[in-house]
Amino acid sequence: MPTIFSHAVVPIATSLGIGNLVSRRLLVFSAFCAILPDFDTLAFKFGIPYASQWGHRGFTHSIAFALLVALLAMCFARPLKSRAWVVFVLSFIAVVSHPLLDMATSGGLGVALYWPYSNERVFFDFRPITVSPIGIANFFTARGWAVLKSEFLWVWLPSIILLFTLRGMRR
Ligand SMILES: [Zn+2]
């Protein structure tokens, strides 16, 4: 995975780009949505193998899971203080951006993007993001620095460009 901060950057930049339609609560919620798929690392604690559909980068890293979360989130449009369709679109983008970023990382197994249709683990051909270690240990090392550099270049920078493009389109 890229670090959780980088995952959260995508919906935060999208929210700030969209502007008024997104409440502050929805912005925070969408950041949470972007890191939600990696709660599957708990699977390791239960002895579920990495390659299992229930393992890390398994079903929580699928388009189907993103749709499910987005549909569920719509039920909370009122407490999230935003319109239902905005909640749906932003939650979907937030969750699905996670496996798409993972697919551009240099290590680990691919993601089960097409689950439950297929449990095949997929990657992009172009994988410029240096994979970050699971857990925070060993982060402040040369490898940690390489991760941050690649994430800045391939996640933060495009997100900032997206933010200003969306803002420009609103004018
Ligand atoms: Zn992940």
Backbone and ligand atoms as CSV (ligand in chain L), in Angstrom:
chain,resi,resn,atom,element,x,y,z
A,1,MET,N,N,0.839,-1.207,0.000
A,1,MET,CA,C,0.000,0.000,0.000
A,1,MET,C,C,0.865,1.245,0.000
A,2,PRO,N,N,0.359,2.286,-0.638
A,2,PRO,CA,C,0.932,3.585,-0.287
A,2,PRO,C,C,0.555,3.849,1.177
A,3,THR,N,N,1.169,4.811,1.835
A,3,THR,CA,C,0.809,5.087,3.225
A,3,THR,C,C,-0.631,5.575,3.303
A,4,ILE,N,N,-1.266,5.433,4.462
A,4,ILE,CA,C,-2.674,5.826,4.599
A,4,ILE,C,C,-2.862,7.314,4.305
A,5,PHE,N,N,-1.826,8.121,4.573
A,5,PHE,CA,C,-1.963,9.561,4.305
A,5,PHE,C,C,-2.175,9.792,2.815
A,6,SER,N,N,-1.398,9.062,2.016
A,6,SER,CA,C,-1.496,9.261,0.577
A,6,SER,C,C,-2.825,8.766,0.035
A,7,HIS,N,N,-3.341,7.674,0.619
A,7,HIS,CA,C,-4.665,7.218,0.181
A,7,HIS,C,C,-5.708,8.304,0.445
A,8,ALA,N,N,-5.612,8.934,1.610
A,8,ALA,CA,C,-6.609,9.929,2.001
A,8,ALA,C,C,-6.519,11.206,1.172
A,9,VAL,N,N,-5.353,11.443,0.591
A,9,VAL,CA,C,-5.153,12.671,-0.184
A,9,VAL,C,C,-6.102,12.737,-1.389
A,10,VAL,N,N,-6.384,11.584,-1.992
A,10,VAL,CA,C,-7.209,11.563,-3.207
A,10,VAL,C,C,-8.622,12.118,-2.949
A,11,PRO,N,N,-9.391,11.554,-1.984
A,11,PRO,CA,C,-10.724,12.126,-1.746
A,11,PRO,C,C,-10.679,13.532,-1.158
A,12,ILE,N,N,-9.646,13.839,-0.380
A,12,ILE,CA,C,-9.565,15.192,0.191
A,12,ILE,C,C,-9.382,16.208,-0.935
A,13,ALA,N,N,-8.495,15.899,-1.886
A,13,ALA,CA,C,-8.288,16.809,-3.021
A,13,ALA,C,C,-9.558,16.904,-3.862
A,14,THR,N,N,-10.238,15.762,-4.068
A,14,THR,CA,C,-11.484,15.773,-4.842
A,14,THR,C,C,-12.530,16.623,-4.141
A,15,SER,N,N,-12.675,16.437,-2.819
A,15,SER,CA,C,-13.658,17.201,-2.041
A,15,SER,C,C,-13.388,18.691,-2.124
A,16,LEU,N,N,-12.121,19.066,-1.898
A,16,LEU,CA,C,-11.786,20.489,-1.916
A,16,LEU,C,C,-11.991,21.058,-3.316
A,17,GLY,N,N,-11.767,20.222,-4.327
A,17,GLY,CA,C,-11.972,20.670,-5.700
A,17,GLY,C,C,-13.441,20.878,-6.011
A,18,ILE,N,N,-14.295,19.965,-5.516
A,18,ILE,CA,C,-15.736,20.067,-5.777
A,18,ILE,C,C,-16.330,21.258,-5.027
A,19,GLY,N,N,-15.828,21.474,-3.787
A,19,GLY,CA,C,-16.259,22.663,-3.052
A,19,GLY,C,C,-17.543,22.487,-2.258
A,20,ASN,N,N,-18.452,23.441,-2.404
A,20,ASN,CA,C,-19.626,23.577,-1.530
A,20,ASN,C,C,-20.484,22.328,-1.342
A,21,LEU,N,N,-20.568,21.483,-2.366
A,21,LEU,CA,C,-21.442,20.307,-2.288
A,21,LEU,C,C,-20.977,19.330,-1.217
A,22,VAL,N,N,-19.709,19.426,-0.842
A,22,VAL,CA,C,-19.143,18.478,0.119
A,22,VAL,C,C,-19.013,19.137,1.492
A,23,SER,N,N,-19.752,18.592,2.469
A,23,SER,CA,C,-19.665,19.131,3.829
A,23,SER,C,C,-18.338,18.709,4.451
A,24,ARG,N,N,-17.995,19.371,5.545
A,24,ARG,CA,C,-16.741,19.006,6.221
A,24,ARG,C,C,-16.806,17.563,6.723
A,25,ARG,N,N,-17.989,17.170,7.201
A,25,ARG,CA,C,-18.152,15.788,7.679
A,25,ARG,C,C,-17.922,14.783,6.559
A,26,LEU,N,N,-18.476,15.106,5.389
A,26,LEU,CA,C,-18.306,14.186,4.257
A,26,LEU,C,C,-16.839,14.112,3.840
A,27,LEU,N,N,-16.148,15.236,3.923
A,27,LEU,CA,C,-14.716,15.258,3.588
A,27,LEU,C,C,-13.955,14.287,4.504
A,28,VAL,N,N,-14.231,14.379,5.797
A,28,VAL,CA,C,-13.555,13.498,6.764
A,28,VAL,C,C,-13.946,12.042,6.508
A,29,PHE,N,N,-15.251,11.843,6.250
A,29,PHE,CA,C,-15.739,10.484,5.984
A,29,PHE,C,C,-15.068,9.889,4.741
A,30,SER,N,N,-14.917,10.708,3.699
A,30,SER,CA,C,-14.328,10.194,2.457
A,30,SER,C,C,-12.848,9.833,2.660
A,31,ALA,N,N,-12.168,10.601,3.516
A,31,ALA,CA,C,-10.772,10.263,3.831
A,31,ALA,C,C,-10.731,8.905,4.526
A,32,PHE,N,N,-11.699,8.673,5.408
A,32,PHE,CA,C,-11.799,7.380,6.089
A,32,PHE,C,C,-12.067,6.261,5.075
A,33,CYS,N,N,-12.977,6.539,4.122
A,33,CYS,CA,C,-13.307,5.551,3.077
A,33,CYS,C,C,-12.063,5.109,2.312
A,34,ALA,N,N,-11.150,6.054,2.087
A,34,ALA,CA,C,-9.971,5.755,1.277
A,34,ALA,C,C,-9.005,4.817,1.995
A,35,ILE,N,N,-9.049,4.799,3.328
A,35,ILE,CA,C,-8.138,3.893,4.049
A,35,ILE,C,C,-8.862,2.618,4.510
A,36,LEU,N,N,-10.202,2.642,4.377
A,36,LEU,CA,C,-11.014,1.502,4.824
A,36,LEU,C,C,-10.545,0.149,4.265
A,37,PRO,N,N,-10.240,0.034,2.954
A,37,PRO,CA,C,-9.851,-1.274,2.423
A,37,PRO,C,C,-8.674,-1.926,3.168
A,38,ASP,N,N,-7.774,-1.123,3.722
A,38,ASP,CA,C,-6.601,-1.722,4.371
A,38,ASP,C,C,-6.869,-2.232,5.784
A,39,PHE,N,N,-8.114,-2.084,6.257
A,39,PHE,CA,C,-8.450,-2.735,7.518
A,39,PHE,C,C,-8.391,-4.259,7.344
A,40,ASP,N,N,-8.282,-4.675,6.077
A,40,ASP,CA,C,-8.169,-6.112,5.819
A,40,ASP,C,C,-6.828,-6.676,6.267
A,41,THR,N,N,-5.872,-5.816,6.652
A,41,THR,CA,C,-4.598,-6.349,7.166
A,41,THR,C,C,-4.847,-7.097,8.481
A,42,LEU,N,N,-6.030,-6.852,9.084
A,42,LEU,CA,C,-6.422,-7.617,10.270
A,42,LEU,C,C,-6.474,-9.112,9.957
A,43,ALA,N,N,-6.710,-9.421,8.674
A,43,ALA,CA,C,-6.796,-10.826,8.263
A,43,ALA,C,C,-5.541,-11.596,8.668
A,44,PHE,N,N,-4.360,-10.904,8.604
A,44,PHE,CA,C,-3.111,-11.572,8.991
A,44,PHE,C,C,-3.187,-12.055,10.433
A,45,LYS,N,N,-3.832,-11.255,11.283
A,45,LYS,CA,C,-3.950,-11.610,12.704
A,45,LYS,C,C,-4.776,-12.880,12.895
A,46,PHE,N,N,-5.740,-13.084,11.954
A,46,PHE,CA,C,-6.593,-14.261,12.069
A,46,PHE,C,C,-6.040,-15.444,11.265
A,47,GLY,N,N,-4.828,-15.278,10.763
A,47,GLY,CA,C,-4.196,-16.377,10.038
A,47,GLY,C,C,-4.739,-16.599,8.639
A,48,ILE,N,N,-5.488,-15.601,8.105
A,48,ILE,CA,C,-6.003,-15.738,6.734
A,48,ILE,C,C,-4.869,-15.408,5.761
A,49,PRO,N,N,-4.581,-16.314,4.809
A,49,PRO,CA,C,-3.442,-16.074,3.909
A,49,PRO,C,C,-3.649,-14.849,3.015
A,50,TYR,N,N,-2.530,-14.227,2.663
A,50,TYR,CA,C,-2.523,-13.022,1.817
A,50,TYR,C,C,-3.330,-13.260,0.537
A,51,ALA,N,N,-3.137,-14.403,-0.083
A,51,ALA,CA,C,-3.729,-14.657,-1.402
A,51,ALA,C,C,-5.219,-15.013,-1.350
A,52,SER,N,N,-5.749,-15.234,-0.141
A,52,SER,CA,C,-7.177,-15.563,-0.019
A,52,SER,C,C,-8.026,-14.370,-0.429
A,53,GLN,N,N,-9.251,-14.651,-0.918
A,53,GLN,CA,C,-10.136,-13.537,-1.257
A,53,GLN,C,C,-10.506,-12.723,-0.013
A,54,TRP,N,N,-10.384,-13.347,1.168
A,54,TRP,CA,C,-10.668,-12.645,2.422
A,54,TRP,C,C,-9.397,-12.044,3.025
A,55,GLY,N,N,-8.275,-12.226,2.359
A,55,GLY,CA,C,-6.994,-11.739,2.867
A,55,GLY,C,C,-6.725,-10.302,2.426
A,56,HIS,N,N,-5.488,-9.824,2.741
A,56,HIS,CA,C,-5.088,-8.463,2.380
A,56,HIS,C,C,-5.121,-8.288,0.864
A,57,ARG,N,N,-5.651,-7.142,0.415
A,57,ARG,CA,C,-5.837,-6.823,-1.006
A,57,ARG,C,C,-6.833,-7.767,-1.685
A,58,GLY,N,N,-7.687,-8.387,-0.861
A,58,GLY,CA,C,-8.736,-9.265,-1.391
A,58,GLY,C,C,-10.020,-8.484,-1.657
A,59,PHE,N,N,-11.139,-9.012,-1.135
A,59,PHE,CA,C,-12.454,-8.443,-1.501
A,59,PHE,C,C,-12.616,-6.956,-1.169
A,60,THR,N,N,-11.936,-6.460,-0.119
A,60,THR,CA,C,-12.091,-5.033,0.222
A,60,THR,C,C,-11.428,-4.131,-0.823
A,61,HIS,N,N,-10.646,-4.732,-1.718
A,61,HIS,CA,C,-9.965,-3.956,-2.759
A,61,HIS,C,C,-10.646,-4.149,-4.116
A,62,SER,N,N,-11.982,-4.382,-4.097
A,62,SER,CA,C,-12.723,-4.623,-5.342
A,62,SER,C,C,-13.663,-3.462,-5.668
A,63,ILE,N,N,-14.054,-3.410,-6.937
A,63,ILE,CA,C,-15.038,-2.408,-7.361
A,63,ILE,C,C,-16.364,-2.675,-6.645
A,64,ALA,N,N,-16.694,-3.963,-6.481
A,64,ALA,CA,C,-17.946,-4.340,-5.821
A,64,ALA,C,C,-17.991,-3.796,-4.389
A,65,PHE,N,N,-16.864,-3.906,-3.674
A,65,PHE,CA,C,-16.814,-3.412,-2.293
A,65,PHE,C,C,-17.006,-1.893,-2.272
A,66,ALA,N,N,-16.378,-1.206,-3.225
A,66,ALA,CA,C,-16.519,0.259,-3.294
A,66,ALA,C,C,-17.980,0.650,-3.529
A,67,LEU,N,N,-18.657,-0.091,-4.417
A,67,LEU,CA,C,-20.071,0.183,-4.686
A,67,LEU,C,C,-20.911,-0.042,-3.435
A,68,LEU,N,N,-20.609,-1.135,-2.740
A,68,LEU,CA,C,-21.355,-1.484,-1.529
A,68,LEU,C,C,-21.213,-0.392,-0.462
A,69,VAL,N,N,-19.981,0.044,-0.233
A,69,VAL,CA,C,-19.732,1.092,0.763
A,69,VAL,C,C,-20.449,2.382,0.351
A,70,ALA,N,N,-20.382,2.713,-0.954
A,70,ALA,CA,C,-21.008,3.948,-1.440
A,70,ALA,C,C,-22.524,3.893,-1.264
A,71,LEU,N,N,-23.124,2.722,-1.530
A,71,LEU,CA,C,-24.567,2.564,-1.368
A,71,LEU,C,C,-24.960,2.697,0.102
A,72,LEU,N,N,-24.190,2.042,0.972
A,72,LEU,CA,C,-24.454,2.127,2.414
A,72,LEU,C,C,-24.300,3.564,2.913
A,73,ALA,N,N,-23.260,4.220,2.413
A,73,ALA,CA,C,-22.976,5.591,2.861
A,73,ALA,C,C,-24.141,6.529,2.532
A,74,MET,N,N,-24.813,6.260,1.394
A,74,MET,CA,C,-25.947,7.097,0.993
A,74,MET,C,C,-27.028,7.164,2.080
A,75,CYS,N,N,-27.164,6.064,2.841
A,75,CYS,CA,C,-28.164,6.033,3.929
A,75,CYS,C,C,-27.815,7.064,5.006
A,76,PHE,N,N,-26.557,7.508,5.019
A,76,PHE,CA,C,-26.133,8.456,6.052
A,76,PHE,C,C,-25.932,9.865,5.491
A,77,ALA,N,N,-26.612,10.117,4.368
A,77,ALA,CA,C,-26.480,11.430,3.730
A,77,ALA,C,C,-26.869,12.544,4.701
A,78,ARG,N,N,-27.914,12.302,5.494
A,78,ARG,CA,C,-28.370,13.365,6.399
A,78,ARG,C,C,-27.325,13.708,7.465
A,79,PRO,N,N,-26.869,12.701,8.268
A,79,PRO,CA,C,-25.811,13.055,9.228
A,79,PRO,C,C,-24.526,13.562,8.564
A,80,LEU,N,N,-24.299,13.156,7.311
A,80,LEU,CA,C,-23.093,13.634,6.614
A,80,LEU,C,C,-23.320,15.014,6.001
A,81,LYS,N,N,-24.548,15.503,6.138
A,81,LYS,CA,C,-24.900,16.861,5.713
A,81,LYS,C,C,-24.580,17.142,4.244
A,82,SER,N,N,-24.826,16.138,3.399
A,82,SER,CA,C,-24.622,16.336,1.964
A,82,SER,C,C,-25.720,15.589,1.218
A,83,ARG,N,N,-25.882,15.923,-0.069
A,83,ARG,CA,C,-26.881,15.214,-0.858
A,83,ARG,C,C,-26.464,13.777,-1.086
A,84,ALA,N,N,-27.476,12.889,-1.190
A,84,ALA,CA,C,-27.207,11.448,-1.299
A,84,ALA,C,C,-26.293,11.128,-2.482
A,85,TRP,N,N,-26.546,11.763,-3.644
A,85,TRP,CA,C,-25.733,11.409,-4.819
A,85,TRP,C,C,-24.290,11.879,-4.650
A,86,VAL,N,N,-24.105,12.979,-3.947
A,86,VAL,CA,C,-22.741,13.464,-3.703
A,86,VAL,C,C,-22.015,12.475,-2.779
A,87,VAL,N,N,-22.734,12.005,-1.752
A,87,VAL,CA,C,-22.162,11.024,-0.828
A,87,VAL,C,C,-21.773,9.763,-1.592
A,88,PHE,N,N,-22.686,9.323,-2.483
A,88,PHE,CA,C,-22.423,8.110,-3.259
A,88,PHE,C,C,-21.171,8.267,-4.126
A,89,VAL,N,N,-21.147,9.329,-4.908
A,89,VAL,CA,C,-20.042,9.529,-5.862
A,89,VAL,C,C,-18.710,9.657,-5.124
A,90,LEU,N,N,-18.687,10.478,-4.083
A,90,LEU,CA,C,-17.423,10.721,-3.393
A,90,LEU,C,C,-16.934,9.471,-2.648
A,91,SER,N,N,-17.872,8.754,-1.994
A,91,SER,CA,C,-17.475,7.536,-1.281
A,91,SER,C,C,-16.942,6.503,-2.264
A,92,PHE,N,N,-17.619,6.394,-3.410
A,92,PHE,CA,C,-17.164,5.418,-4.411
A,92,PHE,C,C,-15.757,5.761,-4.904
A,93,ILE,N,N,-15.564,7.025,-5.263
A,93,ILE,CA,C,-14.240,7.460,-5.737
A,93,ILE,C,C,-13.189,7.187,-4.658
A,94,ALA,N,N,-13.545,7.513,-3.398
A,94,ALA,CA,C,-12.587,7.350,-2.299
A,94,ALA,C,C,-12.183,5.889,-2.139
A,95,VAL,N,N,-13.172,4.990,-2.104
A,95,VAL,CA,C,-12.849,3.581,-1.863
A,95,VAL,C,C,-12.133,2.977,-3.069
A,96,VAL,N,N,-12.646,3.264,-4.282
A,96,VAL,CA,C,-12.073,2.606,-5.467
A,96,VAL,C,C,-10.676,3.162,-5.781
A,97,SER,N,N,-10.407,4.397,-5.365
A,97,SER,CA,C,-9.072,4.957,-5.625
A,97,SER,C,C,-8.005,4.152,-4.871
A,98,HIS,N,N,-8.430,3.534,-3.761
A,98,HIS,CA,C,-7.470,2.777,-2.943
A,98,HIS,C,C,-6.849,1.596,-3.711
A,99,PRO,N,N,-7.692,0.643,-4.203
A,99,PRO,CA,C,-7.082,-0.448,-4.973
A,99,PRO,C,C,-6.383,0.031,-6.243
A,100,LEU,N,N,-6.885,1.117,-6.854
A,100,LEU,CA,C,-6.228,1.607,-8.073
A,100,LEU,C,C,-4.814,2.089,-7.754
A,101,LEU,N,N,-4.646,2.743,-6.600
A,101,LEU,CA,C,-3.296,3.166,-6.200
A,101,LEU,C,C,-2.437,1.951,-5.858
A,102,ASP,N,N,-3.044,0.990,-5.151
A,102,ASP,CA,C,-2.290,-0.228,-4.814
A,102,ASP,C,C,-1.797,-0.928,-6.076
A,103,MET,N,N,-2.599,-0.842,-7.141
A,103,MET,CA,C,-2.231,-1.497,-8.405
A,103,MET,C,C,-1.016,-0.853,-9.049
A,104,ALA,N,N,-0.685,0.358,-8.583
A,104,ALA,CA,C,0.474,1.055,-9.142
A,104,ALA,C,C,1.680,0.939,-8.222
A,105,THR,N,N,1.590,0.047,-7.200
A,105,THR,CA,C,2.722,-0.108,-6.275
A,105,THR,C,C,3.645,-1.235,-6.729
A,106,SER,N,N,4.894,-1.135,-6.244
A,106,SER,CA,C,5.944,-2.007,-6.770
A,106,SER,C,C,6.043,-3.364,-6.075
A,107,GLY,N,N,5.224,-3.607,-5.061
A,107,GLY,CA,C,5.415,-4.869,-4.342
A,107,GLY,C,C,4.135,-5.498,-3.839
A,108,GLY,N,N,4.286,-6.633,-3.187
A,108,GLY,CA,C,3.146,-7.350,-2.631
A,108,GLY,C,C,2.385,-8.091,-3.717
A,109,LEU,N,N,1.180,-8.541,-3.358
A,109,LEU,CA,C,0.312,-9.175,-4.352
A,109,LEU,C,C,-0.546,-8.097,-4.999
A,110,GLY,N,N,-1.119,-8.419,-6.161
A,110,GLY,CA,C,-2.046,-7.495,-6.796
A,110,GLY,C,C,-3.358,-7.429,-6.016
A,111,VAL,N,N,-4.323,-6.670,-6.510
A,111,VAL,CA,C,-5.605,-6.527,-5.811
A,111,VAL,C,C,-6.688,-7.333,-6.530
A,112,ALA,N,N,-7.685,-7.773,-5.730
A,112,ALA,CA,C,-8.800,-8.550,-6.296
A,112,ALA,C,C,-9.875,-7.586,-6.802
A,113,LEU,N,N,-9.499,-6.777,-7.793
A,113,LEU,CA,C,-10.366,-5.690,-8.264
A,113,LEU,C,C,-11.719,-6.190,-8.755
A,114,TYR,N,N,-11.741,-7.379,-9.359
A,114,TYR,CA,C,-12.979,-7.868,-9.978
A,114,TYR,C,C,-13.759,-8.839,-9.108
A,115,TRP,N,N,-13.360,-8.957,-7.827
A,115,TRP,CA,C,-14.109,-9.802,-6.909
A,115,TRP,C,C,-15.557,-9.338,-6.876
A,116,PRO,N,N,-16.592,-10.169,-6.771
A,116,PRO,CA,C,-16.548,-11.643,-6.642
A,116,PRO,C,C,-16.535,-12.366,-7.990
A,117,TYR,N,N,-16.516,-11.597,-9.069
A,117,TYR,CA,C,-16.499,-12.209,-10.403
A,117,TYR,C,C,-15.231,-13.035,-10.599
A,118,SER,N,N,-14.130,-12.485,-10.129
A,118,SER,CA,C,-12.864,-13.202,-10.266
A,118,SER,C,C,-11.981,-12.867,-9.076
A,119,ASN,N,N,-11.212,-13.856,-8.607
A,119,ASN,CA,C,-10.297,-13.604,-7.494
A,119,ASN,C,C,-8.873,-13.364,-7.996
A,120,GLU,N,N,-8.765,-13.092,-9.291
A,120,GLU,CA,C,-7.450,-12.830,-9.869
A,120,GLU,C,C,-6.882,-11.552,-9.239
A,121,ARG,N,N,-5.590,-11.579,-8.899
A,121,ARG,CA,C,-4.947,-10.387,-8.329
A,121,ARG,C,C,-4.302,-9.597,-9.454
A,122,VAL,N,N,-4.698,-8.342,-9.578
A,122,VAL,CA,C,-4.231,-7.565,-10.728
A,122,VAL,C,C,-3.360,-6.371,-10.320
A,123,PHE,N,N,-2.489,-5.975,-11.233
A,123,PHE,CA,C,-1.612,-4.812,-11.117
A,123,PHE,C,C,-1.723,-4.011,-12.405
A,124,PHE,N,N,-1.317,-2.761,-12.382
A,124,PHE,CA,C,-1.102,-2.031,-13.624
A,124,PHE,C,C,0.247,-2.471,-14.196
A,125,ASP,N,N,0.441,-2.262,-15.500
A,125,ASP,CA,C,1.750,-2.558,-16.085
A,125,ASP,C,C,2.783,-1.554,-15.576
A,126,PHE,N,N,2.311,-0.322,-15.389
A,126,PHE,CA,C,3.193,0.751,-14.928
A,126,PHE,C,C,3.022,0.907,-13.424
A,127,ARG,N,N,4.083,0.616,-12.648
A,127,ARG,CA,C,3.944,0.628,-11.197
A,127,ARG,C,C,5.031,1.489,-10.557
A,128,PRO,N,N,4.842,2.798,-10.581
A,128,PRO,CA,C,5.895,3.701,-10.121
A,128,PRO,C,C,5.929,3.921,-8.605
A,129,ILE,N,N,4.869,3.519,-7.865
A,129,ILE,CA,C,4.816,3.835,-6.433
A,129,ILE,C,C,5.558,2.772,-5.622
A,130,THR,N,N,6.576,3.222,-4.886
A,130,THR,CA,C,7.328,2.308,-4.026
A,130,THR,C,C,6.414,1.842,-2.907
A,131,VAL,N,N,6.295,0.538,-2.762
A,131,VAL,CA,C,5.361,-0.001,-1.767
A,131,VAL,C,C,5.868,0.323,-0.369
A,132,SER,N,N,4.950,0.715,0.525
A,132,SER,CA,C,5.369,1.045,1.885
A,132,SER,C,C,5.221,-0.202,2.742
A,133,PRO,N,N,6.084,-0.321,3.772
A,133,PRO,CA,C,6.019,-1.509,4.621
A,133,PRO,C,C,4.676,-1.544,5.340
A,134,ILE,N,N,4.142,-2.726,5.578
A,134,ILE,CA,C,2.905,-2.845,6.350
A,134,ILE,C,C,3.258,-2.568,7.805
A,135,GLY,N,N,2.557,-1.637,8.429
A,135,GLY,CA,C,2.904,-1.232,9.787
A,135,GLY,C,C,3.868,-0.063,9.743
A,136,ILE,N,N,4.084,0.550,10.903
A,136,ILE,CA,C,4.876,1.780,10.920
A,136,ILE,C,C,6.342,1.519,11.251
A,137,ALA,N,N,6.627,0.318,11.746
A,137,ALA,CA,C,8.014,-0.003,12.082
A,137,ALA,C,C,8.879,0.143,10.836
A,138,ASN,N,N,10.121,0.521,11.016
A,138,ASN,CA,C,11.065,0.671,9.897
A,138,ASN,C,C,10.712,1.778,8.929
A,139,PHE,N,N,9.789,2.645,9.320
A,139,PHE,CA,C,9.381,3.645,8.353
A,139,PHE,C,C,10.425,4.741,8.177
A,140,PHE,N,N,11.092,5.096,9.301
A,140,PHE,CA,C,12.054,6.209,9.240
A,140,PHE,C,C,13.427,5.708,8.812
A,141,THR,N,N,13.444,5.148,7.632
A,141,THR,CA,C,14.668,4.576,7.086
A,141,THR,C,C,14.806,5.092,5.663
A,142,ALA,N,N,15.869,4.659,4.997
A,142,ALA,CA,C,16.065,5.076,3.603
A,142,ALA,C,C,14.873,4.626,2.758
A,143,ARG,N,N,14.351,3.451,3.080
A,143,ARG,CA,C,13.232,2.933,2.309
A,143,ARG,C,C,11.993,3.810,2.523
A,144,GLY,N,N,11.793,4.226,3.788
A,144,GLY,CA,C,10.670,5.112,4.083
A,144,GLY,C,C,10.745,6.391,3.264
A,145,TRP,N,N,11.947,6.920,3.129
A,145,TRP,CA,C,12.151,8.150,2.370
A,145,TRP,C,C,11.835,7.931,0.889
A,146,ALA,N,N,12.249,6.779,0.364
A,146,ALA,CA,C,11.963,6.448,-1.041
A,146,ALA,C,C,10.449,6.363,-1.265
A,147,VAL,N,N,9.749,5.799,-0.277
A,147,VAL,CA,C,8.286,5.678,-0.360
A,147,VAL,C,C,7.658,7.061,-0.437
A,148,LEU,N,N,8.083,7.948,0.482
A,148,LEU,CA,C,7.512,9.298,0.524
A,148,LEU,C,C,7.751,10.039,-0.784
A,149,LYS,N,N,8.964,9.896,-1.315
A,149,LYS,CA,C,9.290,10.599,-2.559
A,149,LYS,C,C,8.396,10.122,-3.699
A,150,SER,N,N,8.235,8.819,-3.834
A,150,SER,CA,C,7.433,8.297,-4.943
A,150,SER,C,C,5.963,8.637,-4.744
A,151,GLU,N,N,5.502,8.639,-3.485
A,151,GLU,CA,C,4.101,8.978,-3.239
A,151,GLU,C,C,3.832,10.452,-3.529
A,152,PHE,N,N,4.810,11.283,-3.192
A,152,PHE,CA,C,4.610,12.706,-3.474
A,152,PHE,C,C,4.468,12.904,-4.978
A,153,LEU,N,N,5.349,12.262,-5.715
A,153,LEU,CA,C,5.376,12.441,-7.169
A,153,LEU,C,C,4.151,11.851,-7.852
A,154,TRP,N,N,3.712,10.667,-7.409
A,154,TRP,CA,C,2.680,9.930,-8.144
A,154,TRP,C,C,1.297,10.007,-7.520
A,155,VAL,N,N,1.184,10.518,-6.280
A,155,VAL,CA,C,-0.143,10.636,-5.651
A,155,VAL,C,C,-0.444,12.089,-5.297
A,156,TRP,N,N,0.427,12.722,-4.506
A,156,TRP,CA,C,0.156,14.075,-4.023
A,156,TRP,C,C,0.119,15.075,-5.168
A,157,LEU,N,N,1.131,15.008,-6.012
A,157,LEU,CA,C,1.209,15.978,-7.108
A,157,LEU,C,C,0.003,15.871,-8.053
A,158,PRO,N,N,-0.347,14.667,-8.539
A,158,PRO,CA,C,-1.544,14.555,-9.380
A,158,PRO,C,C,-2.811,14.994,-8.647
A,159,SER,N,N,-2.889,14.723,-7.311
A,159,SER,CA,C,-4.076,15.128,-6.544
A,159,SER,C,C,-4.190,16.648,-6.494
A,160,ILE,N,N,-3.042,17.312,-6.315
A,160,ILE,CA,C,-3.048,18.779,-6.272
A,160,ILE,C,C,-3.479,19.328,-7.635
A,161,ILE,N,N,-2.994,18.694,-8.699
A,161,ILE,CA,C,-3.392,19.123,-10.049
A,161,ILE,C,C,-4.897,18.905,-10.237
A,162,LEU,N,N,-5.403,17.765,-9.755
A,162,LEU,CA,C,-6.838,17.472,-9.831
A,162,LEU,C,C,-7.649,18.539,-9.097
A,163,LEU,N,N,-7.181,18.894,-7.890
A,163,LEU,CA,C,-7.872,19.910,-7.081
A,163,LEU,C,C,-8.047,21.211,-7.885
A,164,PHE,N,N,-6.940,21.677,-8.459
A,164,PHE,CA,C,-7.010,22.958,-9.159
A,164,PHE,C,C,-7.763,22.859,-10.472
A,165,THR,N,N,-7.732,21.664,-11.100
A,165,THR,CA,C,-8.513,21.471,-12.327
A,165,THR,C,C,-10.008,21.552,-12.009
A,166,LEU,N,N,-10.432,20.851,-10.928
A,166,LEU,CA,C,-11.844,20.882,-10.530
A,166,LEU,C,C,-12.276,22.299,-10.172
A,167,ARG,N,N,-11.411,22.997,-9.463
A,167,ARG,CA,C,-11.721,24.386,-9.096
A,167,ARG,C,C,-11.876,25.236,-10.340
A,168,GLY,N,N,-10.957,25.038,-11.297
A,168,GLY,CA,C,-11.010,25.790,-12.539
A,168,GLY,C,C,-12.291,25.537,-13.299
A,169,MET,N,N,-12.752,24.262,-13.280
A,169,MET,CA,C,-13.981,23.904,-14.003
A,169,MET,C,C,-15.201,24.546,-13.376
A,170,ARG,N,N,-15.134,24.825,-12.060
A,170,ARG,CA,C,-16.293,25.419,-11.359
A,170,ARG,C,C,-16.480,26.877,-11.724
A,171,ARG,N,N,-15.413,27.534,-12.171
A,171,ARG,CA,C,-15.523,28.952,-12.475
A,171,ARG,C,C,-16.394,29.166,-13.694
L,1,ZN,ZN,ZN,-4.533,-1.545,0.191
